[in-house]
Amino acid sequence: MRHMHATLWQKLEELFARKEGTNKMFLIKQLMCLRYKEGILIADHVNTFQGIINQLSSMGITFEDEVRALLLLGSLPNSWETFKITVCNSAANGVVTWNLVKTRVLNEESRKVAEASSSSHSEVLVTQSRGRSKSRGPGKGAERGRSKSKSKYADYECHHCHQKGHIKWQCDKWKKDKKKKKKQDQKGSLLFLTKPSTLWMVT
């Protein structure tokens, strides 16, 4: 009976060991393939990374502090290449630490978010400025239209002032004379002659 129990326990240990070995392999593969994807929070990526490290540690697989830091840097995409080089070059004695990398990574995300927000605000201001410029555009267009209209009659002679370059309805002198005549006509129509029993209007 004791021999039977010992044999059964041994088989369970072997089965558990094989399962644990498979889990280790799976977690190692997951750690090596882990890559940060643009658009998600870098904090979530760091937490996923740390979760895998913790599971491996519970199975007896541990990483030195510097190795963990380098693995996290290695999980960042090519768009972070300049950042990764800067962090490595700024490390004391050329040795990066987990706390250093983790802090710098989180700070870099905050900087990018602030930069993107500032850029969006600038784009809004530029768009508004262009809108105001367009709203002032028609006035200038009308002036250009009048200039083109006058140049069209460059060889014509005005029948009113006898100057070339425009026609009668464009003539400034004709417009002034027309207004002057209209005022004189209005004054003439208001002239009254008064007699004892009769009121006459002379036009």
LUMVO-952123 format. One line per field, with one value per residue: residue in three letters; x, y, z of N, C-alpha, C in turn. Coordinates in steps of 0.2 Angstrom, whole numbers. Atoms other than C-alpha are relative to their C-alpha. Example, Ala and Ser with C-alpha at 12.3 -4.5 7.8 and 13.67 -1.06 7.14 Angstrom:
BEGIN
r <- ALA, SER
n.xx <- 4, -4
n.yy <- -6, -6
n.zz <- 0, -1
ca.xx <- 62, 68
ca.yy <- -22, -5
ca.zz <- 39, 36
c.xx <- 4, -4
c.yy <- 6, 5
c.zz <- 0, 3
//
This chain:
BEGIN
r <- MET, ARG, HIS, MET, HIS, ALA, THR, LEU, TRP, GLN, LYS, LEU, GLU, GLU, LEU, PHE, ALA, ARG, LYS, GLU, GLY, THR, ASN, LYS, MET, PHE, LEU, ILE, LYS, GLN, LEU, MET, CYS, LEU, ARG, TYR, LYS, GLU, GLY, ILE, LEU, ILE, ALA, ASP, HIS, VAL, ASN, THR, PHE, GLN, GLY, ILE, ILE, ASN, GLN, LEU, SER, SER, MET, GLY, ILE, THR, PHE, GLU, ASP, GLU, VAL, ARG, ALA, LEU, LEU, LEU, LEU, GLY, SER, LEU, PRO, ASN, SER, TRP, GLU, THR, PHE, LYS, ILE, THR, VAL, CYS, ASN, SER, ALA, ALA, ASN, GLY, VAL, VAL, THR, TRP, ASN, LEU, VAL, LYS, THR, ARG, VAL, LEU, ASN, GLU, GLU, SER, ARG, LYS, VAL, ALA, GLU, ALA, SER, SER, SER, SER, HIS, SER, GLU, VAL, LEU, VAL, THR, GLN, SER, ARG, GLY, ARG, SER, LYS, SER, ARG, GLY, PRO, GLY, LYS, GLY, ALA, GLU, ARG, GLY, ARG, SER, LYS, SER, LYS, SER, LYS, TYR, ALA, ASP, TYR, GLU, CYS, HIS, HIS, CYS, HIS, GLN, LYS, GLY, HIS, ILE, LYS, TRP, GLN, CYS, ASP, LYS, TRP, LYS, LYS, ASP, LYS, LYS, LYS, LYS, LYS, LYS, GLN, ASP, GLN, LYS, GLY, SER, LEU, LEU, PHE, LEU, THR, LYS, PRO, SER, THR, LEU, TRP, MET, VAL, THR
n.xx <- 4, -5, -3, 5, 1, -6, 0, 5, -2, -6, 3, 2, -6, -3, 5, 0, -7, 0, 5, -4, -5, 4, 2, -6, -2, 5, -1, -6, 1, 5, -5, -4, 4, 4, -1, 5, 4, 2, 7, 2, -4, -6, 1, 3, -6, -5, 4, 0, -7, -1, 4, -4, -6, 2, 2, -6, -4, 3, -2, -7, -4, -1, -5, -4, 4, -2, 3, 7, 0, -2, 6, 5, -2, 1, 7, 3, -1, -6, 2, -3, -7, -4, 1, -4, -7, -2, 0, -6, -6, 0, 0, -6, -4, 2, 4, 7, 4, 7, 4, -2, 4, 7, 1, -1, 5, 7, -1, 0, 7, 3, -2, 3, 7, 0, -2, 5, 5, -2, 0, 7, 2, -3, 3, 7, -1, -1, 6, 5, -3, 2, 7, 1, -3, 4, 6, -2, -2, 5, -1, -6, 2, 4, -4, -3, 5, 1, -6, 0, 6, -3, -5, 3, 2, -6, 0, 6, 0, 6, 4, 1, -6, -5, -7, -1, -1, 6, 6, 3, 3, -6, -3, 0, 3, 8, 4, 1, 5, 7, 2, 1, 6, 5, 1, 3, 7, 4, 1, 4, 7, 2, 1, 7, 2, 6, 4, 5, 5, -2, -7, -3, -6, -3, -5
n.yy <- -6, -6, -1, -3, -7, -3, 0, -5, -7, -1, -2, -6, -4, 0, -4, -7, -3, -1, -5, -6, -1, -2, -7, -4, -1, -4, -7, -3, -2, -5, -6, -2, -3, -6, -6, -5, -3, -7, -1, 2, -4, 3, 3, 7, 5, 1, 5, 6, 2, 2, 6, 6, 1, 3, 7, 4, 0, 5, 7, 1, -3, -7, -4, -5, -6, -3, 4, -2, -7, 0, 3, -5, -5, 4, 1, -6, 0, -4, -8, -2, 2, -5, 0, 6, -2, -5, 3, 4, -4, -5, 4, -1, 6, 4, 5, -3, 4, 0, -6, -6, 1, -1, -7, -4, 2, -3, -7, -1, 0, -6, -6, 0, -2, -7, -2, 1, -5, -7, 0, 0, -6, -5, 2, -3, -7, -1, 1, -6, -6, 1, -1, -8, -3, 2, -5, -6, 0, -3, -7, -1, 3, -5, -6, 3, 0, -7, -2, 4, -3, -6, 2, 3, -6, -5, -4, -4, -7, -2, -5, -6, -4, 1, 3, 7, 5, 2, -2, -5, 2, 1, -7, -3, -6, 1, 2, -6, -5, 3, -2, -7, -2, 3, -5, -6, 1, 0, -7, -3, 2, -3, -7, -1, -7, -1, -5, -1, 6, 6, 3, 3, 3, 0, 5
n.zz <- 0, 0, 6, 5, -1, 2, 7, 2, -1, 5, 6, 0, 0, 7, 5, -2, 3, 7, 1, -2, 5, 5, -2, 0, 7, 3, -2, 3, 7, 0, -2, 5, 5, -2, 3, -2, 5, 0, -1, -6, -5, -2, -7, 1, 3, -5, -4, 3, 0, -7, -1, 2, -4, -7, 1, 0, -6, -4, 2, -1, 5, -2, 5, -4, 1, 7, 6, 0, 3, 7, 3, 1, 6, 6, 2, 3, 8, 3, 0, -6, 0, -3, -7, -3, 0, -5, -6, -1, 0, -6, -6, -4, 2, 6, -2, 0, -5, 1, -2, 5, 7, -1, -2, 6, 5, -1, 1, 7, 3, -3, 4, 6, -1, 0, 6, 5, -2, 2, 7, 2, -1, 5, 6, 0, 1, 7, 3, -1, 4, 7, 1, 0, 7, 5, -1, 3, 7, 5, 1, 5, 6, 3, 3, 6, 5, 2, 4, 6, 4, 3, 5, 6, 4, 0, 7, 1, -2, -4, 3, -4, -2, 6, -1, 2, -5, -3, 3, -4, -7, -4, -1, -7, 1, 2, -6, -4, 3, -1, -7, 0, 4, -4, -6, 3, 2, -6, -3, 5, -1, -6, 0, 0, 1, -4, 1, -5, -1, 3, -1, 6, 0, 6, 1
ca.xx <- 0, 14, 23, 7, 5, 23, 22, 6, 14, 30, 19, 10, 26, 32, 16, 16, 35, 31, 16, 27, 40, 27, 21, 39, 42, 26, 30, 47, 41, 27, 41, 52, 38, 30, 30, 23, 9, 7, -9, -11, -5, 13, 8, -2, 13, 24, 11, 10, 29, 30, 16, 26, 42, 33, 25, 42, 50, 37, 43, 61, 66, 73, 82, 95, 89, 99, 93, 75, 78, 86, 71, 59, 69, 69, 51, 48, 46, 58, 49, 57, 75, 82, 74, 82, 99, 98, 93, 107, 120, 114, 115, 128, 143, 134, 123, 104, 92, 74, 68, 78, 70, 53, 53, 60, 47, 32, 39, 42, 23, 18, 29, 22, 4, 8, 16, 2, -10, 0, 1, -18, -21, -9, -18, -35, -28, -21, -37, -47, -34, -37, -55, -54, -43, -55, -70, -60, -56, -72, -68, -51, -59, -72, -58, -49, -65, -67, -49, -51, -68, -59, -45, -57, -62, -44, -47, -64, -68, -80, -95, -96, -78, -70, -56, -50, -50, -68, -86, -99, -107, -89, -85, -82, -86, -103, -108, -104, -113, -128, -129, -127, -141, -152, -150, -154, -170, -176, -173, -182, -198, -199, -201, -218, -226, -240, -255, -270, -282, -271, -255, -245, -231, -219, -209
ca.yy <- 0, 12, 8, 12, 29, 33, 28, 39, 54, 52, 52, 67, 76, 72, 78, 94, 97, 94, 106, 119, 117, 120, 136, 142, 140, 149, 164, 166, 166, 178, 190, 189, 193, 207, 223, 240, 246, 264, 271, 261, 268, 264, 261, 246, 239, 241, 232, 218, 216, 216, 203, 191, 194, 190, 174, 168, 173, 162, 147, 150, 160, 177, 191, 203, 221, 227, 213, 217, 236, 231, 219, 233, 245, 231, 229, 247, 251, 259, 276, 276, 272, 289, 288, 271, 277, 292, 282, 270, 284, 294, 279, 280, 269, 263, 252, 255, 250, 245, 260, 272, 264, 263, 281, 288, 278, 284, 302, 301, 296, 311, 323, 316, 318, 336, 339, 332, 343, 359, 354, 351, 368, 377, 368, 375, 393, 391, 385, 400, 412, 405, 406, 425, 428, 419, 430, 445, 439, 444, 463, 461, 450, 464, 477, 465, 463, 482, 484, 470, 478, 495, 487, 479, 496, 503, 508, 515, 534, 540, 550, 561, 566, 560, 552, 534, 519, 518, 520, 532, 522, 519, 538, 546, 563, 557, 550, 567, 577, 565, 568, 586, 588, 577, 589, 604, 596, 593, 611, 617, 607, 615, 633, 640, 657, 663, 674, 681, 666, 654, 643, 639, 627, 630, 616
ca.zz <- 0, 5, -11, -21, -13, -16, -34, -36, -28, -39, -54, -49, -45, -63, -71, -61, -66, -84, -83, -74, -87, -100, -91, -89, -108, -112, -101, -107, -125, -120, -112, -127, -139, -129, -138, -134, -146, -150, -144, -128, -111, -107, -89, -95, -105, -90, -79, -91, -92, -73, -72, -82, -73, -56, -63, -68, -52, -43, -53, -48, -64, -59, -69, -62, -61, -76, -87, -82, -87, -103, -107, -105, -116, -129, -129, -135, -154, -166, -164, -146, -152, -148, -131, -128, -133, -122, -107, -109, -112, -96, -85, -71, -76, -91, -80, -82, -67, -67, -57, -69, -85, -77, -71, -88, -98, -89, -89, -108, -111, -100, -111, -127, -121, -117, -133, -143, -133, -137, -155, -157, -149, -161, -176, -170, -169, -187, -193, -185, -193, -210, -208, -204, -219, -230, -223, -228, -245, -255, -252, -261, -274, -278, -280, -292, -301, -303, -309, -322, -328, -331, -340, -351, -358, -359, -378, -375, -374, -361, -369, -354, -349, -366, -357, -362, -351, -346, -351, -345, -331, -324, -325, -308, -315, -323, -306, -297, -310, -309, -290, -292, -305, -294, -279, -290, -297, -279, -274, -290, -286, -269, -275, -271, -276, -264, -269, -259, -263, -273, -270, -285, -287, -300, -307
c.xx <- 4, 3, -5, -1, 6, 1, -5, 3, 6, -3, -3, 5, 3, -5, 0, 7, -1, -5, 3, 5, -3, -2, 6, 2, -5, 1, 6, -1, -5, 4, 4, -4, -4, 3, -5, -3, -2, -7, -3, 5, 6, 0, -2, 5, 5, -3, 0, 7, 1, -4, 4, 6, -2, -2, 6, 4, -3, 1, 7, 4, 0, 5, 3, -3, 2, -3, -8, -1, 1, -6, -5, 1, -1, -7, -4, 2, 5, -1, 3, 8, 4, -1, 4, 7, 2, 0, 6, 6, 0, 0, 7, 5, -2, -5, -7, -3, -7, -4, 2, -4, -7, -2, 0, -5, -6, 1, 0, -7, -3, 2, -3, -7, 0, 1, -5, -6, 1, -1, -7, -3, 3, -4, -7, 1, 2, -6, -5, 3, -2, -7, -2, 3, -4, -6, 2, 2, -5, 1, 5, -2, -4, 4, 4, -4, -1, 6, 0, -6, 2, 5, -3, -2, 6, 0, -6, 0, -7, -4, -1, 6, 5, 7, -1, 1, -6, -6, -4, -2, 6, 3, -2, -3, -7, -4, -1, -5, -7, -3, -1, -6, -6, -2, -3, -7, -4, -1, -5, -8, -3, -1, -7, -1, -7, -4, -6, -5, 3, 7, 2, 7, 3, 6, 4
c.yy <- 6, 1, 3, 7, 4, 0, 5, 7, 2, 2, 7, 6, 1, 4, 7, 3, 1, 6, 7, 2, 3, 8, 5, 2, 5, 7, 3, 2, 6, 7, 2, 3, 6, 6, 6, 2, 7, 1, -3, 4, -4, -3, -7, -5, -2, -5, -7, -4, -2, -6, -6, -2, -3, -7, -5, -1, -5, -7, -1, 3, 8, 4, 6, 7, 3, -3, 2, 7, -1, -4, 5, 5, -4, -1, 7, 0, 4, 7, 2, -1, 5, 0, -5, 1, 5, -2, -4, 4, 4, -5, 0, -6, -4, -6, 3, -4, 0, 6, 6, -1, 1, 7, 4, -2, 3, 8, 2, 0, 7, 6, -1, 2, 8, 3, 0, 5, 7, 0, 1, 7, 5, -1, 4, 8, 2, 0, 6, 6, 0, 1, 7, 3, -2, 5, 7, 0, 3, 7, 1, -3, 5, 5, -3, 0, 7, 2, -4, 3, 6, -2, -3, 5, 5, 4, 4, 7, 1, 5, 6, 4, 0, -2, -8, -4, -2, 2, 4, -2, -2, 7, 3, 7, 0, -1, 6, 5, -2, 2, 7, 3, -3, 5, 6, -1, 0, 7, 4, -2, 2, 8, 2, 8, 0, 6, 0, -6, -6, -1, -3, -3, 0, -5, 1
c.zz <- 0, -7, -6, 1, -2, -7, -3, 1, -5, -7, -1, 0, -7, -4, 2, -3, -7, -2, 2, -5, -6, 1, 0, -8, -3, 2, -2, -7, 0, 2, -6, -6, 2, -3, 1, -7, 1, 1, 7, 6, 2, 7, -1, -3, 6, 5, -3, 0, 7, 2, -2, 4, 7, -1, -1, 6, 5, -2, 0, -6, 2, -5, 5, -2, -6, -6, 0, -4, -7, -4, -2, -5, -7, -2, -3, -7, -2, 1, 7, 0, 3, 7, 3, 1, 5, 7, 2, 1, 7, 6, 4, -1, -5, 2, 1, 6, -2, 2, -5, -6, 1, 0, -7, -5, 1, -1, -8, -3, 2, -5, -7, 0, 0, -6, -5, 1, -3, -8, -3, 1, -5, -7, 0, -1, -7, -4, 0, -4, -7, -2, 0, -6, -6, 0, -3, -7, -5, -2, -5, -7, -4, -3, -6, -6, -4, -5, -7, -5, -3, -5, -6, -5, -1, -7, -1, 2, 4, -3, 4, 1, -6, 2, -1, 6, 4, -4, 4, 7, 5, 2, 7, -1, -2, 7, 4, -3, 1, 7, 1, -3, 4, 6, -3, -2, 6, 3, -5, 1, 7, 0, -1, -1, 3, -2, 5, 1, -4, 1, -6, 1, -7, -1, -6
//
